[in-house]
Structures are given as structure tokens and as C-alpha cells.
Amino acid sequence: MHDGLMLHAVILAGGSGTRLWPLSRAGKPKFLHPLTGTAQTLLQATASRLSAVSPVTDTLVVTGTAHAAAVARQLPDLPESNIIVEPSPRDSCAAIGLAAALIARRDPQAIMGSFASDHLVRHSARLTEVLAQAVAGAQRGLLMTIGIVPTHPETGYGYLQCGETIDGPIQRVAQFKEKPSAEVAAVYVNSGGYYWNAGMFVWRVDVFLGELRRQEPALYEGLTAIAAAWDDDAARERALSDIWPDLKKISVDYAVMEGAAAAGAVATVAGDFGWTDVGDFQTLGDVLPADEDGNVVVGQDKGDVLLTDTSGSVIVPQSGRLVAMLGMRDVIVVDTPDAVLVCPRDRAQDVKKLVDELKERGDTRI
């Protein structure tokens, strides 16, 4: 990496984080918020830890038109030209594929890593070590994914089923598995042959683009046509306007990785660096520092909260009002200027249902 091993980091800054509503909104999604236990936002923390493996000049951020200005403000050292703005969301394969095609125009055999902007990593130095192992696999022509060593049966993540060992820590991925039931998740974890799928990928861009061309030729053709026009402002805008809206909306797992795994082209290395997908308020309560009663106050301003005989709760004060809680156990309270959420912690995954209902009603507070 900076010691002779280098990659191009691609950070995907999209989505709206509906399970973190009303803190996370379409206009200011979760990666723009300081949910790390420090003043850093999730996006800033992601860029910071990846600076150990990718200089800022080789780091790309793919984001939407609504968030490009905020991304630029939060990452002032990132060259403006390194922010790739999608006209509309087309899922992860279009975002990753466009970044790969742009990198390939400069260096067809460059090593690229793709990372979400909204994950927490507690041990950045260990992540750097694991990425070095993944780069070694990518240099062999394998499509590498980072497999997170599971700590418990989790139904909210997909899984990687491991096959034979290829070399050292590199294992073949036999199959990608969808989010399982609790019973199946327990079987996966107890078997020792499965990892969580964290959506972190490392590969040579020519190898990835070759698989994309094999499995999704129309998507490949569209993305490479856009990339070919990228350096001319007018041509780029025409290509984005003409081609982007018709690109297939599909995840990189479905478009490339599952088919490549079936062909024996995907491998993994085990990630044990304290990874968490910040998916909901329950997760934040589990990973952020708590007081002696197990309460977690999210954000830098702890002075807006008064807790009496309250335990195991997650409080997000964002309105400037005092949030006072008395005699509460294991609840979530999110107070924003225009919406308040109150729910039990064990219903955190269901917050998305509220956002869906607001959408149906035509309510703009999403």
C-alpha cells in the first residue's frame, strides 16, 4: 500500500438509511452524520481509514446529485474530479462498474477496492493487513471479497459459503447466500464455513470488467461508453443523459459476483477488524459508548438529555429541545426538528415500515 502495495479506493456514498429515520433522510443520509462515537461522520471515517491504502488522488467517491456538494465539503482534500456524480440511483453494479471503467482508462490492470461509506471499523490497522491479503489474491486474477468472521447468528446480513483454500488466507467462495432465517444463520455460524458478506471487494479492474462484459454485456457497453466520454464535459453530460437512465438497475452481487463464484473466480479473506454495518438504532446502541446504565446518547451534544431511572436506551437529540426520560427500559428516542421517533429497541428493524408508509402518504419528511 503506501509501503509498495497500492489500490484505488472507491467509496459508495448512496442510499438513504431508512432504518435510521428520522435522523437519516433522503436529503442527508446516514453517511453524512457523525455516528462513529467521534466528531467524524461515517463518510469521513471511511475515507480516513482508507488513506492508509489509497492516496487521496487515487480515491473516488460515487454519490448522487443531491449529496455531491456535502461530500465535497466533508472531504475537502479530495479532488473535485474524484467525485463521480450519478444522475439517478442504478444500484451498486452501475456505480462500481463506472468507477472501474474510469480507473481502467488510466491503468487497465489497476487494483481497485470498493467500500461502503456507512460502515464502522474498530481496528483500522487490521483492516489494512486484510486488504493486503486481498490485493495478493486480486493480483492472481481473483475477484476478492472480504468475509467478516461472524460473532453471532445474524439474519440481517448475507453470507459467503467458503470452499477450498487456495493459498494462505485466501479461500474460494463456493456460493453467495441470501439473508437467512435465524435457524439457518445458526447452522451457518456453527459450521465455521461461512462468513458475513460485508460488500467489500478488491480486484483488478480488467478482471472485473471482463466478468461484467461476460454476464451483463449491455451494462458493460453502457458504462464503458460513458467512461470513454468522461474527460469532455459536454460529451460526458450527453452520455450520462442518453445512456445512464436505461442502464440495468442491479446489485454487483447479482450482476457479477454470484455468477463469477459459480465459475470459481471469486475468493475471500477473513476480516476480523471489528466491522459493523450501521443499519439501525439497535446497532448504534450496541457499538457506541454507553453510560453506566447502558444508555447511548448519539451525537456530540450530550447536554440536551436528562435520564432518570432509564437504562438500555438509545437517545438521539437533534432538535435543540431537552429530551427527558423517566423509568424507561430499552427504548429508542430520536428527536429532530420536524419528527420524533419512539419505539422499543427490539423493533429497530421495523423503522423502515414507517418510512414506507410516509412515502405512500406523499409525506416529504423522509
FIMI-359906 format. One line per field, with one value per residue: z negated, y, x negated of N, C-alpha, C in turn; residue in three letters; residue number from 1. Coordinates in steps of 0.1 Angstrom, whole numbers, always signed. Atoms other than C-alpha are relative to their C-alpha. Layout:
N
n.w Z:... .
n.v Y:... .
n.u X:... .
ca.w Z:... .
ca.v Y:... .
ca.u X:... .
c.w Z:... .
c.v Y:... .
c.u X:... .
code ALA:... .
pos NUM:... .
***
This chain:
366
n.w +0:-1:+1:-13:-5:-2:-7:-2:+8:-5:+11:-4:+10:-5:+9:+9:+13:+5:+14:+9:+0:-8:-1:-13:-9:-14:-3:+8:+4:+12:-1:+2:+14:+9:+8:+3:+14:+0:-8:-14:-6:-5:-13:+4:+6:-11:-8:+8:+1:-13:-4:+3:-12:-12:+1:-3:-15:-6:+6:-7:+7:-9:+8:-8:-2:+12:+11:-5:+7:+14:+0:-2:+12:+10:-4:-7:-6:-11:-13:-5:-11:+6:+4:-11:+3:-7:-3:+7:+6:-9:+8:+2:-11:-9:+7:+1:-13:-5:+6:-6:-14:+1:+4:-10:-11:+3:+3:-1:+9:+14:+10:+5:+11:+1:+14:+4:+8:+13:+10:+11:+2:+13:+0:-13:-4:-4:-14:-9:-2:-7:-14:-7:-4:-11:-12:-5:-8:-12:-10:-7:-10:+7:+5:+15:+9:+14:+7:+14:+9:+8:+15:+4:-12:-4:-11:-8:-10:-9:+4:-10:+3:-4:-6:+4:+2:-12:+4:+13:+6:-11:-2:-11:+3:-8:-3:+8:+6:+4:+14:+4:+12:+12:+1:-10:+4:+11:-7:-7:+10:+7:-9:-2:-14:-6:+4:-4:-12:+4:-12:-3:-11:-5:-13:-11:-7:-12:+3:+3:-12:-9:+5:-3:-15:-2:+6:-2:-11:-3:+11:-3:-11:+4:+9:-7:-9:+9:+4:-11:-2:+13:+1:-7:+7:-8:-4:+12:+4:-10:+3:+12:-3:-10:+3:+14:+4:-5:+5:+9:+14:+6:+10:-5:+4:-10:-14:-3:+10:+1:-12:+0:+10:-6:-9:+7:-1:+12:+12:+11:+12:+12:+6:+15:+4:+7:-10:+3:-9:+8:-7:+7:+13:+9:-2:+6:+15:+3:-3:+5:+14:+9:+13:+9:-1:-14:-10:-10:-6:-13:-3:+8:+11:+10:+10:-2:+5:+14:+1:+14:+1:-14:-3:-12:-10:-10:-1:-11:+1:-11:-2:+9:+11:+10:+0:+13:+0:+14:+2:-13:-2:-14:-10:-9:-2:-10:+0:-11:+0:-6:+3:+12:+0:+12:-2:+7:-7:-8:-12:-8:-14:-6:-2:-14:-4:+2:-12:-12:+2:-3:-15:-6:+3:-7:+10:-4:+11:-1 .
n.v -11:-11:+7:+6:+6:-11:+3:-11:+1:-6:-1:-2:-9:-1:+5:-10:+5:-1:+5:-10:-12:-12:-6:+1:-4:+0:-12:+1:+14:+3:-1:-14:-2:+4:+11:+8:-2:-11:-10:+4:+7:+14:-2:-4:+11:+9:-6:+0:+13:+5:-8:+9:+10:-7:-15:-7:-2:+13:+3:-5:+1:+1:-5:-5:-14:-7:+1:-3:-12:+4:+8:-9:-8:+9:+6:-11:+4:+9:-8:-1:+10:+13:+2:+5:-3:+8:-8:+7:+13:+12:+11:+0:+4:-12:-9:+7:+2:-12:-3:+10:-4:-12:+4:+8:-8:-5:+11:+12:+11:-5:+7:-9:+4:-6:+0:-8:-12:-1:+11:-3:+9:-4:+3:-4:+6:+13:-1:-2:+13:+9:-5:+4:+14:+0:-4:+11:+8:-8:+1:+13:+0:+4:-11:+2:-7:+2:+7:-3:+12:-3:+1:+5:+2:-13:+2:-12:+0:+12:+8:+6:+14:+1:+12:+4:-10:-2:-3:-8:-4:-1:+11:-1:-2:+10:-5:-11:+4:-11:-2:+12:+0:+2:+14:+2:-8:+8:+11:-6:-4:+12:+8:-6:-1:-12:-14:-11:-7:-14:-8:-6:+7:-4:+8:-7:-5:+7:+13:-3:-4:+12:+7:-8:+2:+14:+3:-11:-7:-13:-9:-2:-9:-13:-6:-3:-11:-12:-2:-5:-15:-6:-11:-12:-3:+1:+14:+8:-3:+6:+15:+2:-2:+10:+14:+4:+3:+14:+10:+10:-3:+13:+0:+6:+14:+7:-2:+5:+8:+13:+8:+3:+11:+12:+3:+2:-12:-8:+5:-9:+1:-2:-13:+0:-14:-8:-6:-1:-7:-8:+1:-5:-6:+10:+2:-11:+2:+10:-2:-13:+0:-2:-4:+12:+7:+6:-9:-6:-12:-1:-14:-7:-9:+8:-8:-1:+12:+2:+14:+4:+13:+4:+9:+7:-8:-7:-14:-8:-13:-8:-12:-11:+2:+10:+13:+5:+13:+4:+13:+7:+11:+6:-7:-9:-13:-8:-13:-9:-12:+2:+14:+7:+14:+7:+14:+9:+3:+12:-3:-9:+3:-3:-15:-2:+0:-14:-8:+5:-6:-14:-1:+3:-12:-12:-8:-3:+1:+12 .
n.u -8:+10:+13:+3:-12:-9:-12:-9:-12:-13:-9:-14:-8:-14:-10:-6:+1:-14:-1:+5:-10:+1:+13:+4:-11:+4:+9:+12:+0:+8:+15:+3:-2:+11:-5:+12:+5:+9:-6:+0:-12:+3:+8:+13:+7:+3:+11:+11:+7:+5:+12:+12:+2:-3:+2:-12:-1:-5:-13:-12:-12:-12:-11:-11:+0:-5:+10:+14:+6:+3:+12:+11:+3:+5:+13:+5:+12:-3:-1:-13:-2:-1:-14:-8:-14:-10:-12:-11:+5:-2:+5:+15:+9:+3:+9:+13:+4:+5:+13:+10:+3:+8:+14:+6:+5:+14:+9:-9:+2:+0:-8:-11:-7:-13:-3:-12:+4:-8:+3:+10:+11:+6:+14:+4:+13:-3:-6:+11:+6:-9:-1:+13:-3:-10:+7:+8:-9:-4:+11:-1:-11:-12:-8:+1:-10:+4:-10:+0:-2:-13:+0:-13:-9:-6:-9:+0:+11:+2:+11:+8:+4:+14:+4:+13:+11:+8:+13:+1:-13:-9:-10:-10:-14:-8:-13:-6:-13:-8:-3:-7:-8:+8:+4:+10:+12:+7:+7:+12:+10:+6:+8:+14:+4:-7:+3:-10:+4:+1:-1:+13:+5:+13:+3:+5:-12:-2:-7:-14:-8:-2:-12:-12:-3:-5:-12:-9:+7:-6:+4:+14:+1:-5:+9:+13:-3:+0:+14:+7:-3:+0:+9:-6:-12:-12:-2:-4:-14:-9:+0:-8:-14:-5:+3:-2:-14:-4:+8:-6:+1:+3:+12:+12:+0:-8:+5:+13:+7:-6:+3:+15:+3:-4:+11:+12:+9:-1:+6:-2:+9:-8:+1:-2:+5:-10:-9:-15:-9:-9:-12:-11:+4:+4:+14:+8:+0:+10:+14:+5:+2:-13:+3:+0:-13:-1:-6:+9:-4:+7:+3:+10:-6:-7:-7:-14:-7:-1:-4:-2:-5:-1:+11:+0:-7:+7:-6:+6:-5:+4:-9:+3:-8:+4:-7:+0:-5:-1:-5:-1:+9:+2:-8:+7:-7:+7:-7:+5:-8:-13:-6:+5:-2:+1:-3:+9:+12:-2:-7:+8:+0:-13:-1:-2:-14:-5:+4:-8:-13:+1:+1:-13:-9:+5:+6:+14:+9:+8 .
ca.w +0:-9:-16:+21:+23:+36:+46:+59:+32:+44:+17:+24:+8:+17:+1:-24:-55:-61:-93:-108:-102:-112:-117:-83:-55:-17:-17:-44:-46:-74:-59:-63:-101:-130:-141:-149:-186:-175:-156:-123:-100:-87:-53:-69:-90:-59:-39:-68:-73:-36:-34:-47:-14:+11:+16:+19:+56:+62:+41:+58:+42:+61:+49:+61:+73:+40:+19:+41:+25:-10:-1:+12:-20:-42:-22:-14:-4:+22:+58:+72:+102:+79:+70:+95:+96:+106:+123:+106:+84:+106:+77:+69:+101:+122:+95:+91:+128:+138:+113:+126:+162:+153:+135:+163:+188:+169:+158:+171:+146:+115:+83:+71:+38:+33:-1:-16:-32:-62:-80:-112:-116:-151:-141:-111:-112:-110:-80:-63:-68:-55:-24:-17:-17:+6:+30:+32:+44:+68:+84:+92:+112:+85:+77:+39:+13:-24:-45:-81:-107:-123:-160:-162:-140:-122:-100:-86:-65:-35:-39:-19:-18:-17:+5:+6:-5:+25:+8:-28:-40:-5:-3:+27:+24:+33:+31:+20:-4:-9:-43:-63:-89:-125:-123:-91:-104:-135:-112:-91:-122:-139:-108:-107:-69:-64:-66:-66:-33:-41:-5:-4:+28:+42:+78:+109:+129:+161:+145:+131:+163:+182:+159:+163:+201:+199:+177:+183:+218:+222:+188:+197:+230:+215:+187:+209:+234:+205:+193:+228:+229:+193:+199:+222:+202:+229:+241:+206:+199:+232:+224:+189:+202:+231:+216:+178:+174:+194:+175:+157:+121:+103:+74:+81:+62:+86:+118:+114:+81:+79:+115:+111:+79:+98:+123:+95:+99:+65:+33:-1:-31:-66:-81:-119:-123:-143:-114:-119:-93:-109:-98:-126:-160:-178:-162:-172:-208:-206:-192:-206:-241:-268:-302:-334:-328:-292:-276:-244:-235:-198:-188:-203:-224:-254:-273:-258:-276:-311:-320:-353:-362:-325:-311:-279:-257:-226:-225:-195:-204:-173:-178:-205:-228:-261:-259:-293:-300:-333:-341:-305:-295:-261:-240:-211:-211:-181:-184:-152:-145:-124:-136:-167:-168:-198:-197:-215:-207:-195:-168:-153:-121:-115:-114:-76:-76:-89:-60:-35:-50:-48:-11:-4:-20:+1:-31:-23:-57:-45 .
ca.v +0:+31:+5:-5:-20:+4:+3:+27:+31:+36:+47:+43:+71:+64:+52:+69:+47:+43:+23:+53:+77:+104:+111:+98:+114:+113:+148:+139:+102:+84:+85:+123:+120:+117:+82:+70:+80:+109:+141:+123:+114:+78:+91:+109:+79:+57:+80:+83:+46:+40:+67:+40:+20:+46:+82:+108:+113:+76:+77:+80:+87:+77:+97:+112:+147:+156:+148:+158:+192:+177:+151:+178:+198:+168:+156:+189:+172:+150:+164:+176:+154:+124:+128:+107:+120:+96:+113:+87:+56:+25:+2:-9:-25:+7:+27:+2:-5:+31:+37:+5:+17:+51:+36:+12:+40:+52:+18:-14:-37:-14:-29:-14:-17:-10:+1:+13:+48:+39:+10:+12:-4:-5:-18:+1:-13:-48:-38:-26:-61:-79:-56:-65:-102:-94:-75:-105:-125:-98:-99:-135:-126:-135:-113:-109:-101:-96:-121:-110:-137:-139:-133:-145:-158:-127:-126:-91:-100:-122:-149:-163:-201:-209:-236:-249:-229:-215:-201:-190:-170:-170:-192:-199:-186:-215:-196:-163:-169:-146:-132:-164:-172:-174:-212:-212:-185:-206:-235:-213:-199:-233:-249:-225:-225:-192:-155:-124:-107:-71:-59:-50:-60:-60:-69:-60:-37:-56:-89:-73:-56:-89:-106:-77:-80:-118:-117:-83:-72:-43:-28:-32:-14:+14:+20:+19:+43:+68:+63:+70:+104:+113:+138:+161:+179:+182:+146:+133:+151:+138:+102:+104:+118:+93:+61:+62:+62:+29:+11:-21:-15:-44:-51:-61:-94:-104:-90:-103:-119:-148:-159:-155:-176:-203:-202:-205:-169:-155:-158:-143:-135:-134:-100:-97:-59:-50:-44:-32:-23:+7:-4:+7:+23:-10:-15:+20:+12:-19:-4:+32:+40:+37:+52:+30:+22:+11:+42:+56:+92:+97:+129:+154:+174:+153:+182:+180:+148:+141:+104:+93:+56:+48:+20:+3:+31:+49:+87:+109:+146:+167:+194:+216:+206:+188:+151:+139:+102:+87:+50:+37:+5:-5:+22:+44:+81:+102:+139:+160:+195:+180:+144:+124:+86:+65:+27:-4:-13:-47:-31:-11:-30:-21:+17:+13:+5:+40:+55:+33:+45:+81:+76:+61:+92:+115:+129:+147:+142:+112 .
ca.u +0:-20:-47:-47:-12:+14:+50:+77:+103:+139:+163:+200:+220:+256:+288:+310:+306:+344:+339:+322:+352:+358:+321:+312:+332:+331:+315:+290:+284:+266:+231:+232:+238:+213:+223:+188:+186:+164:+169:+162:+191:+193:+180:+151:+142:+143:+120:+97:+90:+87:+60:+36:+41:+51:+37:+64:+56:+65:+97:+131:+164:+196:+226:+259:+266:+283:+252:+222:+218:+220:+194:+171:+175:+168:+138:+121:+88:+105:+100:+133:+129:+127:+164:+184:+220:+247:+277:+300:+296:+290:+279:+243:+232:+236:+218:+189:+188:+184:+156:+139:+142:+128:+98:+92:+88:+57:+44:+62:+46:+50:+62:+95:+112:+150:+162:+195:+194:+216:+198:+178:+144:+129:+94:+81:+46:+60:+82:+50:+35:+65:+67:+30:+41:+70:+47:+25:+55:+65:+31:+37:+67:+93:+123:+118:+144:+138:+156:+164:+159:+194:+197:+233:+261:+272:+303:+296:+266:+259:+233:+204:+200:+163:+148:+112:+81:+63:+32:+25:+55:+72:+103:+125:+161:+184:+216:+233:+262:+291:+301:+311:+337:+325:+323:+303:+280:+272:+263:+240:+222:+218:+204:+174:+175:+194:+186:+208:+208:+197:+199:+162:+145:+109:+100:+81:+103:+97:+108:+139:+149:+143:+168:+192:+189:+195:+225:+241:+229:+254:+245:+208:+213:+232:+207:+176:+193:+199:+163:+150:+167:+158:+130:+150:+176:+202:+197:+199:+232:+247:+236:+250:+282:+286:+272:+275:+313:+315:+288:+299:+306:+289:+265:+230:+236:+264:+248:+213:+203:+227:+221:+183:+184:+202:+173:+147:+134:+143:+123:+123:+100:+113:+119:+116:+112:+143:+167:+203:+229:+246:+280:+303:+305:+302:+268:+257:+267:+245:+214:+212:+200:+228:+231:+232:+269:+263:+278:+262:+266:+258:+241:+217:+242:+250:+264:+298:+307:+320:+322:+337:+342:+337:+315:+305:+319:+307:+313:+306:+311:+312:+338:+322:+350:+344:+352:+362:+368:+381:+385:+378:+361:+347:+363:+352:+360:+350:+359:+354:+369:+398:+403:+399:+395:+402:+400:+387:+351:+362:+383:+354:+355:+391:+385:+383:+420:+427:+407:+426:+459:+448:+439:+474:+490:+468:+452:+419:+404:+384 .
c.w +0:-2:+13:+5:+0:+7:+2:-8:+6:-11:+6:-10:+6:-10:-9:-15:-7:-14:-11:+1:-14:+0:+14:+10:+15:+3:-8:-6:-11:+2:-2:-15:-8:-9:-4:-15:-1:+9:+15:+5:+4:+13:-3:-6:+11:+8:-8:-1:+13:+5:-2:+12:+13:-2:+4:+15:+7:-7:+7:-9:+10:-8:+10:+1:-13:-10:+5:-7:-14:-1:+2:-12:-11:+3:+8:+8:+13:+13:+5:+11:-4:-5:+13:-3:+9:+2:-8:-6:+10:-7:+1:+12:+10:-7:+0:+14:+7:-6:+6:+14:+1:-4:+11:+12:-3:-2:+0:-10:-15:-9:-6:-12:-1:-14:-2:-9:-14:-9:-10:+0:-12:+1:+14:+5:+5:+14:+10:+3:+8:+15:+7:+5:+12:+13:+6:+9:+13:+11:+7:+9:-7:-3:-15:-7:-15:-8:-15:-8:-9:-15:-6:+12:+3:+12:+10:+11:+9:-5:+12:-5:+6:+6:-5:-2:+13:-4:-12:-5:+11:+2:+12:-6:+8:+4:-9:-5:-4:-15:-5:-11:-12:-1:+10:-4:-11:+6:+7:-10:-7:+8:+1:+14:+7:-6:+3:+12:-3:+12:+2:+10:+4:+12:+9:+9:+13:-2:-3:+12:+10:-5:+3:+14:+3:-5:+3:+12:+3:-10:+2:+11:-3:-9:+7:+10:-8:-4:+11:+3:-12:+0:+8:-7:+7:+4:-12:-4:+10:-2:-12:+3:+9:-5:-15:-4:+4:-5:-9:-14:-8:-9:+7:-4:+11:+14:+3:-10:-1:+12:+0:-11:+5:+10:-7:+0:-12:-12:-11:-10:-12:-6:-15:-6:-7:+9:-5:+12:-8:+7:-7:-14:-11:+1:-6:-15:-4:+1:-5:-15:-8:-14:-10:+0:+14:+10:+9:+5:+13:+3:-10:-11:-9:-10:+2:-4:-15:-2:-15:-1:+14:+4:+14:+12:+9:+2:+10:-1:+11:+2:-8:-12:-11:+2:-14:+0:-15:+1:+13:+1:+15:+10:+8:+0:+9:+1:+10:+0:+6:-2:-12:+1:-14:+3:-9:+8:+9:+12:+9:+15:+7:+2:+15:+4:-2:+12:+12:-1:+3:+16:+6:-2:+7:-10:+4:-11:-1:+4 .
c.v +12:-6:-8:-7:+10:-4:+13:-3:+6:-1:+3:+7:+2:-6:+11:-5:+1:-5:+9:+13:+2:+7:+0:+3:-1:+11:+0:-14:-3:+2:+15:+4:-5:-12:-10:+0:+11:+11:-3:-6:-14:+2:+4:-11:-10:+4:+0:-13:-5:+8:-8:-9:+7:+15:+7:+2:-12:-4:+6:-1:+1:+4:+5:+15:+8:+1:+4:+12:-3:-9:+8:+8:-9:-6:+11:-3:-8:+9:+0:-10:-14:-3:-4:+2:-8:+9:-6:-13:-12:-13:-1:-4:+11:+9:-6:-1:+12:+4:-9:+4:+13:-2:-7:+8:+6:-12:-13:-11:+6:-8:+10:-7:+8:-1:+8:+12:+0:-12:+6:-11:+4:-1:+3:-6:-15:+0:+2:-14:-9:+5:-4:-15:-1:+5:-11:-10:+6:-1:-13:-1:-4:+13:-3:+8:-3:-7:+3:-12:+3:-2:-6:-3:+12:-2:+12:+1:-12:-7:-5:-14:-2:-14:-3:+12:+0:+2:+8:+3:+1:-12:+2:+3:-10:+6:+13:-5:+12:+1:-12:+2:-2:-14:-3:+7:-7:-12:+5:+3:-12:-8:+5:+2:+12:+13:+9:+6:+15:+9:+8:-9:+5:-8:+9:+5:-7:-13:+3:+4:-11:-8:+7:-2:-14:-2:+11:+9:+14:+10:+3:+10:+14:+7:+4:+11:+13:+3:+6:+15:+8:+13:+12:+3:-2:-14:-8:+2:-7:-15:-3:+2:-11:-14:-3:-4:-14:-11:-10:+3:-13:+1:-7:-15:-8:+1:-7:-11:-14:-9:-3:-10:-14:-5:-2:+12:+9:-6:+10:-1:+4:+14:+0:+13:+8:+7:+0:+8:+8:+1:+6:+5:-11:-3:+12:-1:-11:+4:+14:+0:+3:+5:-13:-7:-5:+9:+6:+12:+3:+14:+6:+8:-9:+8:+2:-12:-1:-14:-3:-14:-6:-8:-6:+7:+7:+13:+8:+14:+9:+13:+12:+0:-9:-12:-6:-14:-5:-15:-8:-10:-4:+7:+9:+13:+9:+13:+10:+12:-3:-13:-6:-15:-6:-15:-9:-3:-12:+1:+9:-3:+4:+15:+3:+0:+14:+8:-4:+6:+15:+2:-2:+12:+12:+10:+3:-1:-14:+2 .
c.u -9:-14:-3:+12:+11:+13:+8:+12:+12:+10:+14:+8:+14:+9:+5:+1:+14:+2:-5:+8:+4:-13:-5:+11:-6:-10:-13:-1:-10:-15:-5:+1:-11:+6:-11:-4:-10:+7:+0:+13:-5:-9:-14:-8:-5:-12:-13:-7:-5:-12:-13:-3:+2:-2:+13:+2:+5:+13:+12:+11:+12:+12:+11:-1:+3:-11:-14:-6:-4:-12:-12:-4:-6:-13:-7:-13:+2:+1:+15:+3:+1:+14:+8:+15:+9:+12:+12:-5:+3:-6:-16:-8:-3:-10:-14:-5:-6:-13:-10:-4:-8:-14:-7:-5:-14:-9:+9:-2:-1:+8:+10:+6:+13:+5:+13:-5:+6:-2:-10:-10:-8:-16:-6:-13:+2:+7:-11:-7:+8:+1:-13:+2:+9:-7:-8:+8:+4:-11:-1:+11:+14:+8:+2:+11:-5:+11:-2:+2:+12:-2:+13:+9:+8:+9:+0:-10:+1:-13:-8:-3:-14:-2:-15:-9:-8:-15:+0:+14:+11:+8:+9:+14:+8:+13:+3:+13:+8:+2:+8:+10:-10:-6:-11:-13:-8:-8:-13:-11:-6:-8:-14:-4:+7:-5:+11:-6:+1:+1:-13:-7:-14:-3:-8:+11:+2:+7:+15:+8:+1:+11:+13:+4:+6:+14:+11:-5:+6:-4:-15:-1:+4:-10:-13:+2:+0:-14:-8:+2:-3:-8:+4:+14:+13:+3:+4:+15:+10:+0:+8:+15:+6:-1:+4:+14:+4:-9:+8:-2:-1:-12:-11:-1:+8:-6:-13:-4:+5:-3:-15:-4:+3:-11:-14:-9:+0:-7:+1:-12:+8:-3:+4:-4:+11:+10:+14:+6:+10:+14:+12:-4:-4:-15:-8:+0:-10:-14:-5:-1:+13:-4:+2:+13:+3:+7:-11:+7:-8:-2:-10:+6:+8:+8:+15:+8:+0:+6:+1:+6:+3:-13:+2:+6:-10:+7:-8:+6:-4:+8:-4:+9:-6:+8:-2:+7:+0:+6:+1:-11:+0:+9:-9:+8:-9:+8:-7:+10:+14:+6:-7:+4:-2:+4:-9:-13:+2:+8:-8:+1:+13:+2:+2:+15:+7:-3:+9:+14:+1:+0:+14:+9:-5:-6:-15:-10:-7:-14 .
code MET:HIS:ASP:GLY:LEU:MET:LEU:HIS:ALA:VAL:ILE:LEU:ALA:GLY:GLY:SER:GLY:THR:ARG:LEU:TRP:PRO:LEU:SER:ARG:ALA:GLY:LYS:PRO:LYS:PHE:LEU:HIS:PRO:LEU:THR:GLY:THR:ALA:GLN:THR:LEU:LEU:GLN:ALA:THR:ALA:SER:ARG:LEU:SER:ALA:VAL:SER:PRO:VAL:THR:ASP:THR:LEU:VAL:VAL:THR:GLY:THR:ALA:HIS:ALA:ALA:ALA:VAL:ALA:ARG:GLN:LEU:PRO:ASP:LEU:PRO:GLU:SER:ASN:ILE:ILE:VAL:GLU:PRO:SER:PRO:ARG:ASP:SER:CYS:ALA:ALA:ILE:GLY:LEU:ALA:ALA:ALA:LEU:ILE:ALA:ARG:ARG:ASP:PRO:GLN:ALA:ILE:MET:GLY:SER:PHE:ALA:SER:ASP:HIS:LEU:VAL:ARG:HIS:SER:ALA:ARG:LEU:THR:GLU:VAL:LEU:ALA:GLN:ALA:VAL:ALA:GLY:ALA:GLN:ARG:GLY:LEU:LEU:MET:THR:ILE:GLY:ILE:VAL:PRO:THR:HIS:PRO:GLU:THR:GLY:TYR:GLY:TYR:LEU:GLN:CYS:GLY:GLU:THR:ILE:ASP:GLY:PRO:ILE:GLN:ARG:VAL:ALA:GLN:PHE:LYS:GLU:LYS:PRO:SER:ALA:GLU:VAL:ALA:ALA:VAL:TYR:VAL:ASN:SER:GLY:GLY:TYR:TYR:TRP:ASN:ALA:GLY:MET:PHE:VAL:TRP:ARG:VAL:ASP:VAL:PHE:LEU:GLY:GLU:LEU:ARG:ARG:GLN:GLU:PRO:ALA:LEU:TYR:GLU:GLY:LEU:THR:ALA:ILE:ALA:ALA:ALA:TRP:ASP:ASP:ASP:ALA:ALA:ARG:GLU:ARG:ALA:LEU:SER:ASP:ILE:TRP:PRO:ASP:LEU:LYS:LYS:ILE:SER:VAL:ASP:TYR:ALA:VAL:MET:GLU:GLY:ALA:ALA:ALA:ALA:GLY:ALA:VAL:ALA:THR:VAL:ALA:GLY:ASP:PHE:GLY:TRP:THR:ASP:VAL:GLY:ASP:PHE:GLN:THR:LEU:GLY:ASP:VAL:LEU:PRO:ALA:ASP:GLU:ASP:GLY:ASN:VAL:VAL:VAL:GLY:GLN:ASP:LYS:GLY:ASP:VAL:LEU:LEU:THR:ASP:THR:SER:GLY:SER:VAL:ILE:VAL:PRO:GLN:SER:GLY:ARG:LEU:VAL:ALA:MET:LEU:GLY:MET:ARG:ASP:VAL:ILE:VAL:VAL:ASP:THR:PRO:ASP:ALA:VAL:LEU:VAL:CYS:PRO:ARG:ASP:ARG:ALA:GLN:ASP:VAL:LYS:LYS:LEU:VAL:ASP:GLU:LEU:LYS:GLU:ARG:GLY:ASP:THR:ARG:ILE .
pos 1:2:3:4:5:6:7:8:9:10:11:12:13:14:15:16:17:18:19:20:21:22:23:24:25:26:27:28:29:30:31:32:33:34:35:36:37:38:39:40:41:42:43:44:45:46:47:48:49:50:51:52:53:54:55:56:57:58:59:60:61:62:63:64:65:66:67:68:69:70:71:72:73:74:75:76:77:78:79:80:81:82:83:84:85:86:87:88:89:90:91:92:93:94:95:96:97:98:99:100:101:102:103:104:105:106:107:108:109:110:111:112:113:114:115:116:117:118:119:120:121:122:123:124:125:126:127:128:129:130:131:132:133:134:135:136:137:138:139:140:141:142:143:144:145:146:147:148:149:150:151:152:153:154:155:156:157:158:159:160:161:162:163:164:165:166:167:168:169:170:171:172:173:174:175:176:177:178:179:180:181:182:183:184:185:186:187:188:189:190:191:192:193:194:195:196:197:198:199:200:201:202:203:204:205:206:207:208:209:210:211:212:213:214:215:216:217:218:219:220:221:222:223:224:225:226:227:228:229:230:231:232:233:234:235:236:237:238:239:240:241:242:243:244:245:246:247:248:249:250:251:252:253:254:255:256:257:258:259:260:261:262:263:264:265:266:267:268:269:270:271:272:273:274:275:276:277:278:279:280:281:282:283:284:285:286:287:288:289:290:291:292:293:294:295:296:297:298:299:300:301:302:303:304:305:306:307:308:309:310:311:312:313:314:315:316:317:318:319:320:321:322:323:324:325:326:327:328:329:330:331:332:333:334:335:336:337:338:339:340:341:342:343:344:345:346:347:348:349:350:351:352:353:354:355:356:357:358:359:360:361:362:363:364:365:366 .
***
